[in-house]
Amino acid sequence: MTQVGELVLARVWHAQWLADRLRTTDGRPLRVVYRGVWTHGAGPDFTGALLDLDGTLVRGDVEVHVRAAGWYEHGHHRDPAYNGVVLHAVLDPDPGRPARRQDGVVVATLALRPYLLGPIEQFNPGPALRPLGAIGFAHCAPAVAATRPDALVRVWEAAGDERLAGKVASISQALSTAPPAQVLYARLLDALGYSRNREGMGAVAARLPYDHLEARLVGRSPRERWERAAGLLLGVGGFLPLSPREAALADIDPATAVAIERQWQRLGGPWHDARLPPTVWTLARQRPAAHPLRRLLALAVLLARLDAGLVGDLTDMCLDPDPHRALRRWLTDTNPYLGASHAHEIIVNVVVPFLLAYGDQTGDDRLSAAAADLWDRLPAGAGNALVRKTVEQICGPHRVPVRSARAEQGLLHLQRTGCAPMRCYECPVAHLALAEEG
């Protein structure tokens, strides 16, 4: 018998090469409304699935194994990242214990072999099937992409404006209860945390308020300001003292490590009992460049070279004749911890919405106009897997370039508000496709 691997089973689930009537191993009827999106092995295999389990709609993740025992062999029962799993799909059942999540919930199990459309050796994931990782089962608007790509781009950019408006509203609300510098500082930390370490970065912002940090930097040389900022940020983050491995990861020599730790000992007394525990940070499968240690050091570099304060410097750069260039230089010049791609994401997701909200709050029409003009002119970034998947889902084989940050953000907005919750009937792309057919 041919050896079957988990990638084959993932393709079977992705294609739904299964009978219509399914039952879990404990006898409950199961209908797959949406099989979810393959995650490339980062956490549960499929995320965002929608299942009708014994008459109840259940949304969550699906984990696939050849053997049911793989759940425990891979340690998923100890990993909180798998607490969203609602179905364990296995090739063959196991009479042993059922899959139990870290939070104690028992996961329904589906044995796939009895429901396959043929012997698994006959399964052929050929060109007729969508590629593994595709969002949907059929493309949304390939005809529009082929004949009216400009219409699709307008829809994407309008959706990007909606996404921006939501961010501006959120920041405006935050500005009503906190000083502008604290709001901006917290948003920068949030962006530096990406999705995997936002909780930890949020905790740093809350435990080490910006005004307390700034007060310990004023009047110092740029080098001492960096050491002080690094000491306080890393200390509160729970990274001090640095291990040799962490120092190497941060490209910090022994003398610099000693200087940073000395600043934490001198200045960090009020926060020594507020240090974050290591469990806050998600470090598994984390790229070295995205390690929260390096992200905190990136912020320390920015804080070390402020002239007019965090908000003052940002508004000055927005009013520069070339604000995009000025902001890119502020974020990346002499900052080994922040690359151009992530800097662009910070400009799009933090800087522009903050400046729009702050300009509105202060009644600074010049600042608001400059921020709006910056938004209109921002090019697309390097893109990410979700943007590429959404374009593929909409356009199919037809290439429609994503050239602006507005369009890029719009694609993310459409995926979050339309694709993920399966609200196709509300999606403007679907309306455009229907109008094309009519």
Secondary structure, 3 states (H helix, E strand, C coil): CCCCCHHHHHHHHHHCCECCCEECCCCCEEEEEECCEECCCCCCCEEEEEEEECCEEEEEEEEEEEECCHHHHCCHHHCHHHCCEEEEEEEECCCCCCCECCCCCECEEEECHHHECCCHHHCCCCCCCCCCCCCCCCCCCHHHHHHCHHHHHHHHHHHHHHHHHHHHHHHHHHHCCCCHHHHHHHHHHHHHCCCCCHHHHHHHHHHCCHHHHHHCCCCCCHHHHHHHHHHHHHHHHCCCCCCHHHHHHCCCCHHHHHHHHHHHHHHCHHHCCCCCCHHHCCCCCCCHHHCHHHHHHHHHHHHHCCCCHHHHHHHHHHCCCCHHHHHHHHHHCCCCCCCHHHHHHHHHHHHHHHHHHHHHHHCCHHHHHHHHHHHHHCECCCCCHHHHHHHHHHHCCCCCCCCEHHHHHHHHHHHHHHHCCCCHHHCHHHHHHHHHHC
